[in-house]
């Protein structure tokens, strides 16, 4: 039952996006912000805004208060809903067929002139938006993004619950990982000299939940990573984390395909085609030059080394003699000028490290371009067949080390995707990328690192046997890629303690360090762990991409800058010496104040 209303009550009866012609004749009360105000000869028109929309309010000459109204003032208006004249209907607004003729006006809160004009179409500088984020968030576009994000998460939660998963919260204060330089550390007040770490992921805890017999776990998890930022990274981020027992890869894939199909259907009204294609890591690199390929269009990479060996082109031959690759792609019959190719596309290829980009306008008679004189006679036809090229097609080539050739042509491929409008941005193409290497070798550090993480199961549980080359071992990890973006990753986990010990050994994590950092996990595995696997999906990135955005900042309520700073709260910020003393920390090269010395003395930490 609605609450009884008294005379002069300013509380809303309807939202600013709710009223329609069916409400004509009703007396209503609206609350909101003054979006725009117009003076038409003593009659004032106010666009009143809340999260739900805009409603035009008419204030007669009797409202002297209307003269005092300015943008972003908060008001309450009571009046009668009337239908607009046909000539004044605003067809771009859901409430555009009606307006409210005010009978009373209450100014609930006055606003200073804001540094962000919410009603303007042009955005201010990013730093201004982040410093005054609470004003930036008044913009309908940002509110729409946050609502979209909330609906995605809600639908995903419901889908996992239907799959009999249980949501379990795991600790935020935990233990530092081997890659501790990327952890955010939290000093302990009651354990002098000791630190918690904020989790980069709930990885170990969700594995322990499988050991505990929870069978199916999920969590909307906050994670923290102290690393350089990009458009799709933040120091604190959110992922949908899950783990399940007695499974192999296809079981995990099937669950996620059902969950995502339900999520897109319920939150966006989009039907996904399942099952998603599977693509081995090595094949993805060979065909697309990337382990997160956009498979919505062709322009696949082709190895033309065998053809190149028949030519006299020293650039190609030199690359092959150095153990490199000669790769090409057919861009199709595109109307690019020589300048666009030799300057524009060359610059794009250079982003991947290429020293140059060879090109050829295909023709059985030899064609044109920098490669034309090496594609004479039968060689022209051979190359056209190799690249499935027709006369007039633009073919592009990079000869370099394998990683450079692949990366450079991938840059060209993605550039052509945008320039030639090769994809429908509303089409979502998912691909599971599988069979990643288990380890990668770092020449600078002179040691092996996990390609995924050290808890990833190997394809060969024997790890190749004594004396095996770690670089040849494959893992049971997998990524989910959508439209050329990695949404998340997962793996089948190591559930045997002796295998986990061996992986730590290959990674150079000695017995003492293993026990110190992972002793509890190794012990847990020794008590009977089920085979298990899982996956984590980046919610920030998924929300941004499905909202048509290229930066996750606009789906996060209060994001950080590219330098991991909060301009609104001015964080991170210095801490008073006495507060540092309470947690047993003294900054290098800084003397303690008298107050700090007193606090340190109380903690028995006064410097000797």
C-alpha positions as CSV (number, residue, x, y, z in Angstrom):
1,X,0.0,0.0,0.0
2,X,1.4,3.4,-0.9
3,X,2.3,5.7,1.9
4,X,-0.2,8.5,2.8
5,X,0.7,11.9,1.3
6,X,0.4,15.2,3.0
7,X,-0.1,18.7,1.5
8,X,3.2,20.0,0.2
9,X,4.8,16.5,0.1
10,X,7.7,16.8,-2.4
11,X,8.3,13.0,-2.6
12,X,7.9,11.6,-6.1
13,X,5.0,9.6,-7.3
14,X,6.6,8.8,-10.6
15,X,10.0,8.9,-12.2
16,X,11.1,11.2,-15.0
17,X,11.0,8.4,-17.5
18,X,7.6,7.0,-16.6
19,X,4.9,9.3,-17.8
20,X,2.9,8.6,-21.0
21,X,-0.4,9.7,-22.6
22,X,-2.2,7.2,-20.4
23,X,-1.3,9.4,-17.4
24,X,-2.9,12.6,-18.9
25,X,-5.1,14.3,-16.3
26,X,-3.3,12.8,-13.3
27,X,-1.7,14.9,-10.6
28,X,1.9,13.7,-10.2
29,X,5.1,14.7,-8.3
30,X,8.5,14.4,-9.9
31,X,11.9,14.7,-8.4
32,X,15.2,15.2,-10.2
33,X,17.9,17.5,-11.5
34,X,17.4,20.5,-13.7
35,X,18.8,19.3,-17.0
36,X,17.9,22.4,-19.1
37,X,15.9,25.5,-18.5
38,X,14.3,27.7,-21.2
39,X,12.5,31.1,-20.7
40,X,9.7,31.6,-23.2
41,X,8.4,35.1,-22.3
42,X,7.6,34.4,-18.6
43,X,6.7,30.7,-19.2
44,X,9.6,28.5,-18.1
45,X,10.2,25.0,-19.6
46,X,12.4,22.8,-17.5
47,X,13.8,19.4,-18.6
48,X,13.8,17.4,-15.4
49,X,16.2,14.4,-15.3
50,X,16.7,11.4,-13.1
51,X,18.2,7.9,-13.9
52,X,15.0,6.9,-15.7
53,X,14.7,9.7,-18.2
54,X,13.6,13.2,-18.9
55,X,10.3,14.9,-18.5
56,X,9.4,18.5,-19.6
57,X,7.9,20.6,-16.9
58,X,6.0,23.8,-17.6
59,X,6.4,26.5,-14.9
60,X,4.0,29.5,-15.2
61,X,4.7,33.1,-14.5
62,X,3.6,32.7,-10.9
63,X,6.7,30.7,-10.1
64,X,9.2,33.4,-9.2
65,X,11.5,30.5,-8.0
66,X,11.9,29.5,-11.6
67,X,14.1,32.6,-12.1
68,X,16.5,31.2,-9.5
69,X,16.8,27.7,-11.1
70,X,20.1,26.7,-12.7
71,X,21.5,23.6,-14.2
72,X,21.8,20.6,-11.7
73,X,19.6,22.1,-9.1
74,X,17.5,19.4,-7.4
75,X,13.8,20.1,-7.3
76,X,10.5,18.5,-6.6
77,X,7.5,19.5,-8.9
78,X,3.8,18.6,-8.4
79,X,1.5,19.2,-11.3
80,X,-0.9,17.9,-13.9
81,X,0.0,15.7,-16.8
82,X,-1.2,17.2,-20.1
83,X,-0.8,16.0,-23.7
84,X,1.5,18.1,-25.9
85,X,0.3,19.7,-29.2
86,X,1.1,17.4,-32.1
87,X,3.6,20.0,-33.4
88,X,5.5,19.9,-30.1
89,X,5.8,16.2,-29.6
90,X,9.4,15.1,-29.0
91,X,9.7,11.8,-30.8
92,X,13.3,11.2,-29.6
93,X,12.1,11.1,-26.0
94,X,9.9,8.4,-24.5
95,X,8.0,11.0,-22.5
96,X,7.9,13.3,-25.5
97,X,4.1,13.1,-26.0
98,X,3.3,14.7,-22.6
99,X,4.4,17.4,-20.2
100,X,3.7,18.3,-16.6
101,X,2.1,21.7,-15.9
102,X,3.4,22.6,-12.4
103,X,1.2,23.6,-9.5
104,X,4.0,23.7,-6.9
105,X,7.7,23.8,-6.9
106,X,10.2,22.8,-4.1
107,X,13.9,23.6,-4.5
108,X,15.5,20.7,-2.6
109,X,19.1,21.5,-3.2
110,X,21.0,24.3,-5.1
111,X,24.0,23.5,-7.2
112,X,27.2,25.4,-7.9
113,X,28.1,25.8,-11.6
114,X,29.4,22.3,-12.2
115,X,32.8,21.7,-14.0
116,X,31.0,19.1,-16.1
117,X,28.0,20.1,-18.2
118,X,25.8,17.0,-18.0
119,X,23.5,18.3,-20.8
120,X,26.4,18.9,-23.2
121,X,27.2,16.5,-26.0
122,X,30.9,17.3,-25.9
123,X,32.9,15.6,-23.1
124,X,35.4,17.4,-21.0
125,X,39.0,16.1,-20.5
126,X,39.4,12.7,-19.0
127,X,41.1,14.0,-15.9
128,X,38.1,16.4,-15.2
129,X,35.7,13.5,-15.7
130,X,37.6,11.3,-13.2
131,X,38.1,14.1,-10.6
132,X,34.4,14.9,-10.6
133,X,33.2,11.4,-11.3
134,X,30.0,11.8,-9.3
135,X,29.0,14.5,-11.9
136,X,30.3,12.5,-14.8
137,X,28.1,9.6,-13.6
138,X,25.0,11.8,-14.0
139,X,25.3,11.5,-17.7
140,X,22.7,9.2,-19.1
141,X,25.3,7.3,-21.3
142,X,27.4,6.3,-18.2
143,X,24.3,5.4,-16.2
144,X,23.2,3.2,-19.1
145,X,26.6,1.5,-19.1
146,X,26.4,0.7,-15.4
147,X,22.9,-0.6,-15.7
148,X,24.1,-2.8,-18.6
149,X,26.9,-4.1,-16.5
150,X,24.5,-4.9,-13.6
151,X,22.2,-6.8,-15.9
152,X,25.0,-8.9,-17.3
153,X,26.2,-9.9,-13.8
154,X,22.7,-10.6,-12.6
155,X,22.0,-12.8,-15.5
156,X,25.3,-14.6,-15.2
157,X,24.7,-15.2,-11.5
158,X,21.3,-16.7,-12.1
159,X,22.7,-18.9,-14.9
160,X,25.3,-20.4,-12.6
161,X,22.8,-21.0,-9.8
162,X,20.7,-22.9,-12.3
163,X,23.8,-25.0,-13.0
164,X,23.9,-25.9,-9.2
165,X,27.0,-23.7,-8.5
166,X,27.3,-22.2,-5.0
167,X,28.6,-18.7,-4.6
168,X,31.4,-18.6,-2.0
169,X,33.4,-15.5,-0.9
170,X,37.1,-16.0,-0.6
171,X,39.5,-13.9,1.4
172,X,40.7,-10.4,0.3
173,X,43.6,-10.4,2.7
174,X,45.8,-13.3,1.7
175,X,49.4,-14.4,1.1
176,X,51.8,-12.9,-1.4
177,X,52.4,-15.0,-4.6
178,X,55.8,-15.8,-6.2
179,X,55.3,-12.8,-8.5
180,X,55.0,-10.7,-5.4
181,X,56.2,-7.5,-7.1
182,X,52.7,-7.3,-8.7
183,X,50.9,-7.8,-5.4
184,X,49.4,-5.0,-3.4
185,X,50.8,-5.5,0.1
186,X,49.0,-4.7,3.3
187,X,51.0,-4.3,6.5
188,X,49.8,-6.1,9.6
189,X,49.5,-4.1,12.8
190,X,49.4,-7.1,15.1
191,X,52.1,-9.1,13.3
192,X,55.1,-6.7,13.1
193,X,57.1,-6.9,9.9
194,X,54.5,-9.2,8.2
195,X,52.2,-8.4,5.3
196,X,49.0,-9.6,3.7
197,X,48.6,-9.4,-0.1
198,X,45.5,-8.4,-1.9
199,X,44.6,-11.3,-4.3
200,X,45.4,-11.2,-8.0
201,X,42.7,-13.9,-8.2
202,X,41.0,-16.4,-5.9
203,X,43.0,-19.2,-7.6
204,X,44.3,-21.1,-4.6
205,X,41.2,-20.7,-2.5
206,X,38.9,-22.1,-5.2
207,X,41.1,-25.1,-5.6
208,X,40.9,-25.6,-1.9
209,X,37.1,-25.5,-2.1
210,X,37.3,-28.3,-4.6
211,X,39.5,-30.3,-2.1
212,X,36.8,-29.5,0.4
213,X,34.2,-31.1,-1.7
214,X,32.2,-28.1,-2.7
215,X,32.1,-29.5,-6.3
216,X,30.8,-26.3,-8.1
217,X,31.9,-22.9,-6.9
218,X,31.5,-19.4,-8.4
219,X,32.1,-15.9,-7.2
220,X,31.9,-12.3,-8.4
221,X,35.4,-11.6,-7.2
222,X,37.3,-8.4,-6.7
223,X,41.0,-8.8,-7.7
224,X,44.0,-6.5,-7.5
225,X,47.1,-6.3,-9.6
226,X,49.9,-3.7,-9.3
227,X,51.0,-3.5,-12.9
228,X,51.1,-1.1,-15.8
229,X,47.7,-0.2,-17.1
230,X,46.1,-0.2,-20.5
231,X,42.6,0.6,-21.8
232,X,41.4,-2.8,-20.7
233,X,43.2,-2.9,-17.3
234,X,42.6,-1.4,-13.9
235,X,44.5,-2.0,-10.6
236,X,41.3,-3.3,-9.0
237,X,39.0,-5.2,-11.3
238,X,36.1,-7.7,-11.2
239,X,35.9,-11.2,-12.6
240,X,33.3,-14.0,-12.6
241,X,35.3,-16.8,-11.1
242,X,34.3,-20.5,-11.1
243,X,35.7,-23.9,-10.4
244,X,34.2,-27.4,-10.7
245,X,35.3,-30.9,-9.8
246,X,35.5,-34.3,-11.7
247,X,35.7,-32.5,-15.1
248,X,37.9,-32.1,-18.1
249,X,38.1,-29.2,-20.6
250,X,34.9,-29.9,-22.5
251,X,32.8,-29.9,-19.3
252,X,34.0,-26.4,-18.4
253,X,33.4,-25.2,-22.0
254,X,29.9,-26.6,-22.0
255,X,28.9,-24.8,-18.7
256,X,30.3,-21.5,-19.9
257,X,28.6,-21.8,-23.3
258,X,25.2,-22.4,-21.6
259,X,25.9,-19.5,-19.1
260,X,26.9,-17.0,-21.7
261,X,24.0,-18.0,-24.0
262,X,21.6,-17.4,-21.2
263,X,23.3,-14.2,-20.2
264,X,23.2,-12.7,-23.7
265,X,19.6,-13.8,-24.1
266,X,18.4,-12.4,-20.8
267,X,20.5,-9.2,-20.6
268,X,20.8,-8.2,-24.2
269,X,18.1,-10.2,-26.2
270,X,20.9,-11.8,-28.3
271,X,21.0,-15.5,-29.2
272,X,24.5,-16.9,-29.3
273,X,25.4,-19.9,-31.5
274,X,26.9,-22.7,-29.5
275,X,29.1,-24.6,-29.2
276,X,31.9,-22.1,-29.7
277,X,34.7,-23.1,-32.1
278,X,37.9,-24.6,-30.7
279,X,41.3,-23.4,-32.0
280,X,44.6,-24.6,-30.9
281,X,47.1,-22.0,-29.7
282,X,49.7,-22.9,-32.4
283,X,47.0,-22.8,-35.1
284,X,45.7,-19.4,-34.0
285,X,49.2,-17.9,-34.3
286,X,49.8,-19.5,-37.7
287,X,46.5,-18.4,-39.2
288,X,45.9,-15.1,-37.6
289,X,49.3,-14.0,-36.0
290,X,47.6,-13.7,-32.6
291,X,46.5,-15.9,-29.8
292,X,43.3,-13.8,-29.5
293,X,42.1,-13.8,-33.1
294,X,39.1,-12.0,-34.4
295,X,37.5,-14.8,-36.5
296,X,34.7,-12.7,-37.8
297,X,36.5,-12.1,-41.1
298,X,39.2,-13.7,-43.2
299,X,42.5,-12.2,-44.3
300,X,44.3,-15.2,-42.8
301,X,48.1,-15.4,-42.9
302,X,49.7,-17.7,-45.4
303,X,53.3,-19.2,-45.3
304,X,54.9,-18.3,-48.7
305,X,58.4,-19.5,-47.8
306,X,58.5,-22.3,-50.4
307,X,57.5,-19.8,-53.1
308,X,60.0,-17.2,-51.8
309,X,62.9,-19.7,-52.1
310,X,62.3,-19.8,-55.9
311,X,62.7,-16.0,-56.2
312,X,65.8,-13.8,-56.2
313,X,64.3,-11.4,-53.7
314,X,67.2,-11.0,-51.2
315,X,64.9,-9.6,-48.4
316,X,62.8,-12.8,-48.4
317,X,65.8,-15.1,-48.8
318,X,67.8,-13.4,-46.1
319,X,65.0,-13.8,-43.6
320,X,64.7,-17.5,-44.3
321,X,68.5,-18.0,-44.0
322,X,68.3,-16.4,-40.5
323,X,65.6,-18.9,-39.5
324,X,62.7,-16.5,-40.0
325,X,59.5,-16.6,-41.9
326,X,57.9,-15.1,-45.0
327,X,54.2,-14.6,-44.4
328,X,51.6,-13.0,-46.6
329,X,47.9,-12.1,-46.6
330,X,45.4,-11.3,-49.4
331,X,43.6,-8.0,-48.6
332,X,41.3,-8.4,-51.6
333,X,40.5,-6.0,-54.4
334,X,40.9,-2.7,-52.4
335,X,41.3,0.7,-53.9
336,X,44.4,1.8,-52.0
337,X,46.8,4.4,-53.5
338,X,50.6,3.6,-53.6
339,X,51.0,6.2,-50.8
340,X,48.4,4.5,-48.6
341,X,50.2,1.2,-49.0
342,X,53.9,2.3,-48.8
343,X,53.4,4.8,-46.1
344,X,50.2,4.0,-44.3
345,X,50.3,0.2,-44.2
346,X,54.1,0.2,-43.7
347,X,53.6,2.3,-40.5
348,X,51.0,-0.2,-39.3
349,X,53.3,-3.1,-39.9
350,X,56.0,-1.3,-38.0
351,X,53.9,-1.4,-34.9
352,X,54.6,-5.1,-34.8
353,X,58.3,-4.6,-35.3
354,X,58.5,-5.2,-39.1
355,X,61.3,-3.3,-40.9
356,X,59.2,-3.1,-44.1
357,X,56.1,-4.4,-45.8
358,X,56.3,-5.8,-49.3
359,X,53.2,-5.6,-51.6
360,X,51.9,-6.9,-54.8
361,X,48.8,-6.1,-56.9
362,X,48.2,-9.6,-58.2
363,X,48.1,-10.4,-61.9
364,X,49.1,-13.5,-63.9
365,X,51.2,-11.2,-66.0
366,X,53.4,-10.1,-63.1
367,X,51.2,-7.4,-61.5
368,X,52.5,-4.2,-59.8
369,X,54.2,-3.3,-56.5
370,X,57.5,-3.8,-54.8
371,X,57.3,-7.6,-55.3
372,X,56.2,-7.4,-59.0
373,X,59.6,-8.0,-60.6
374,X,60.2,-11.1,-58.5
375,X,56.8,-12.5,-59.4
376,X,57.3,-12.8,-63.2
377,X,56.2,-15.7,-65.4
378,X,54.9,-18.9,-63.7
379,X,55.8,-17.5,-60.3
380,X,52.9,-15.0,-60.5
381,X,50.4,-17.8,-61.0
382,X,51.9,-19.9,-58.2
383,X,51.7,-17.0,-55.8
384,X,48.1,-16.2,-56.8
385,X,47.1,-19.8,-56.2
386,X,48.9,-19.8,-52.8
387,X,47.1,-16.7,-51.6
388,X,43.8,-17.5,-53.4
389,X,44.2,-14.2,-55.1
390,X,42.4,-12.8,-58.1
391,X,43.7,-10.3,-60.6
392,X,43.9,-6.9,-58.8
393,X,43.9,-8.2,-55.3
394,X,46.3,-6.5,-52.9
395,X,48.8,-9.0,-51.3
396,X,51.0,-7.9,-48.4
397,X,54.1,-9.6,-47.0
398,X,56.5,-9.5,-44.1
399,X,59.8,-11.3,-43.9
400,X,61.3,-11.4,-40.5
401,X,61.6,-13.5,-37.3
402,X,58.5,-15.6,-36.8
403,X,57.1,-13.6,-33.9
404,X,57.7,-10.3,-35.7
405,X,56.2,-11.5,-39.0
406,X,53.1,-12.8,-37.2
407,X,52.6,-9.7,-35.0
408,X,53.1,-7.3,-37.9
409,X,50.7,-8.9,-40.2
410,X,48.2,-9.2,-37.3
411,X,48.5,-5.4,-36.9
412,X,47.8,-5.0,-40.6
413,X,44.9,-7.4,-40.5
414,X,43.2,-5.5,-37.7
415,X,43.9,-2.2,-39.4
416,X,42.2,-3.5,-42.5
417,X,39.3,-4.8,-40.4
418,X,38.5,-1.2,-39.4
419,X,39.4,0.6,-42.6
420,X,37.4,-1.8,-44.8
421,X,34.5,-2.2,-42.4
422,X,34.8,-6.0,-42.5
423,X,32.8,-6.8,-39.4
424,X,29.4,-6.1,-37.9
425,X,30.1,-4.7,-34.5
426,X,26.9,-6.2,-33.2
427,X,28.0,-9.7,-34.1
428,X,29.7,-11.7,-31.3
429,X,32.1,-14.4,-32.3
430,X,33.5,-16.6,-29.5
431,X,36.4,-19.0,-29.8
432,X,38.1,-21.2,-27.3
433,X,41.9,-21.1,-27.8
434,X,43.4,-24.2,-26.3
435,X,46.7,-26.1,-25.9
436,X,49.0,-23.3,-24.8
437,X,52.6,-24.1,-23.9
438,X,53.1,-25.0,-20.3
439,X,56.2,-22.9,-19.8
440,X,58.0,-20.0,-21.4
441,X,61.7,-19.1,-21.0
442,X,62.8,-15.6,-20.0
443,X,66.3,-14.9,-21.4
444,X,66.8,-12.0,-19.1
445,X,65.9,-13.8,-15.9
446,X,67.4,-17.1,-17.2
447,X,64.5,-19.2,-15.9
448,X,61.2,-20.7,-16.8
449,X,57.9,-19.1,-16.1
450,X,54.4,-20.5,-16.3
451,X,52.6,-19.5,-19.4
452,X,49.3,-19.5,-17.5
453,X,50.0,-20.0,-13.8
454,X,51.9,-22.7,-11.8
455,X,48.8,-24.6,-10.9
456,X,47.9,-25.5,-14.5
457,X,47.9,-29.1,-15.4
458,X,50.2,-30.4,-18.1
459,X,48.9,-32.5,-21.0
460,X,51.5,-35.1,-20.0
461,X,51.2,-35.8,-16.2
462,X,54.7,-37.3,-16.3
463,X,56.0,-33.9,-17.5
464,X,57.9,-35.6,-20.3
465,X,60.0,-37.7,-17.9
466,X,63.5,-37.1,-16.6
467,X,65.5,-34.6,-18.7
468,X,62.6,-33.4,-20.7
469,X,62.7,-30.0,-22.4
470,X,60.2,-27.8,-20.5
471,X,59.7,-25.7,-23.6
472,X,58.2,-28.7,-25.4
473,X,55.5,-29.3,-22.7
474,X,51.9,-28.4,-23.4
475,X,49.4,-27.3,-20.9
476,X,45.7,-27.8,-20.4
477,X,44.9,-24.1,-20.2
478,X,42.5,-22.3,-22.4
479,X,41.3,-18.7,-23.2
480,X,37.9,-17.5,-24.3
481,X,38.2,-14.9,-27.1
482,X,35.4,-12.7,-28.4
483,X,35.9,-10.5,-31.4
484,X,39.6,-10.4,-31.0
485,X,39.6,-9.7,-27.2
486,X,40.5,-12.2,-24.5
487,X,37.6,-12.3,-22.1
488,X,39.2,-14.7,-19.6
489,X,41.3,-17.8,-19.1
490,X,41.2,-21.0,-17.2
491,X,42.7,-24.5,-17.1
492,X,42.4,-28.0,-15.8
493,X,44.4,-27.8,-12.5
494,X,47.1,-30.0,-11.0
495,X,45.4,-32.2,-8.4
496,X,48.4,-34.4,-7.6
497,X,50.9,-33.0,-5.0
498,X,53.9,-34.8,-6.6
499,X,53.2,-33.1,-10.0
500,X,52.7,-29.7,-8.4
501,X,56.1,-30.2,-6.6
502,X,57.8,-31.0,-9.9
503,X,56.3,-27.9,-11.6
504,X,57.6,-25.7,-8.8
505,X,61.0,-27.3,-9.3
506,X,61.0,-26.5,-13.0
507,X,60.0,-22.9,-12.1
508,X,63.0,-22.6,-9.8
509,X,60.9,-22.5,-6.6
510,X,63.0,-24.3,-4.1
511,X,61.7,-26.6,-1.3
512,X,61.9,-23.9,1.4
513,X,60.0,-21.3,-0.8
514,X,57.5,-23.9,-1.8
515,X,56.8,-24.7,1.9
516,X,56.7,-21.1,2.9
517,X,54.3,-19.9,0.2
518,X,52.4,-23.0,-0.9
519,X,52.8,-25.5,2.0
520,X,49.1,-25.4,2.8
521,X,48.1,-26.1,-0.8
522,X,50.6,-29.0,-1.2
523,X,49.3,-30.5,2.1
524,X,45.7,-30.1,1.0
525,X,46.4,-31.9,-2.3
526,X,47.9,-34.8,-0.3
527,X,44.6,-35.5,1.4
528,X,42.8,-36.5,-1.8
529,X,41.9,-33.9,-4.3
530,X,39.4,-34.4,-7.1
531,X,40.4,-33.7,-10.7
532,X,39.2,-30.1,-11.2
533,X,39.2,-27.1,-13.5
534,X,37.8,-23.7,-13.9
535,X,37.8,-20.4,-15.6
536,X,37.5,-16.6,-14.8
537,X,35.8,-14.1,-17.1
538,X,36.8,-10.4,-16.9
539,X,33.5,-8.7,-16.1
540,X,34.8,-5.2,-16.8
541,X,36.0,-6.1,-20.2
542,X,33.0,-8.1,-21.1
543,X,30.6,-5.3,-20.1
544,X,32.6,-2.7,-22.0
545,X,32.8,-4.8,-25.2
546,X,29.1,-5.7,-25.2
547,X,28.3,-2.0,-24.6
548,X,30.3,-1.1,-27.7
549,X,33.1,0.6,-25.7
550,X,36.8,0.3,-26.2
551,X,37.8,1.3,-22.6
552,X,36.7,-0.4,-19.4
553,X,36.8,2.9,-17.6
554,X,33.2,3.7,-18.8
555,X,31.7,0.6,-17.2
556,X,33.4,1.1,-13.8
557,X,31.7,3.5,-11.4
558,X,34.9,4.9,-9.9
559,X,37.9,4.0,-12.1
560,X,41.6,4.9,-11.7
561,X,43.8,6.8,-14.2
562,X,46.4,5.2,-16.5
563,X,48.9,5.8,-13.7
564,X,46.7,3.9,-11.1
565,X,45.6,7.1,-9.4
566,X,42.2,8.1,-8.0
567,X,41.8,11.8,-8.9
568,X,38.6,12.2,-7.0
569,X,39.8,10.8,-3.7
570,X,43.4,11.8,-4.4
571,X,44.7,8.3,-3.8
572,X,47.2,6.9,-3.3
573,X,48.3,9.5,-0.8
574,X,51.0,9.9,1.9
575,X,50.3,8.5,5.3
576,X,51.3,10.3,8.5
577,X,54.4,8.9,10.2
578,X,52.5,8.0,13.3
579,X,50.1,5.9,11.2
580,X,53.0,4.2,9.5
581,X,54.5,3.5,12.9
582,X,51.4,1.7,14.0
583,X,51.9,-0.8,11.2
584,X,55.7,-1.0,11.9
585,X,56.8,0.8,8.7
586,X,59.4,3.6,8.4
587,X,60.0,5.2,5.0
588,X,63.6,4.9,3.8
589,X,65.5,8.2,4.3
590,X,62.8,9.8,6.4
591,X,63.2,10.6,10.1
592,X,60.3,10.0,12.4
593,X,58.5,12.9,14.0
594,X,58.1,13.1,17.8
595,X,54.6,11.8,17.6
596,X,55.6,8.9,15.4
597,X,58.4,8.1,17.8
598,X,55.9,7.9,20.5
599,X,53.7,5.6,18.5
600,X,56.7,3.5,17.6
601,X,57.8,3.3,21.2
602,X,54.4,2.1,22.2
603,X,54.8,-0.7,19.6
604,X,58.3,-1.4,20.8
605,X,59.6,-0.3,17.4
606,X,61.6,2.9,18.2
607,X,64.7,2.9,15.9
608,X,67.8,1.9,17.8
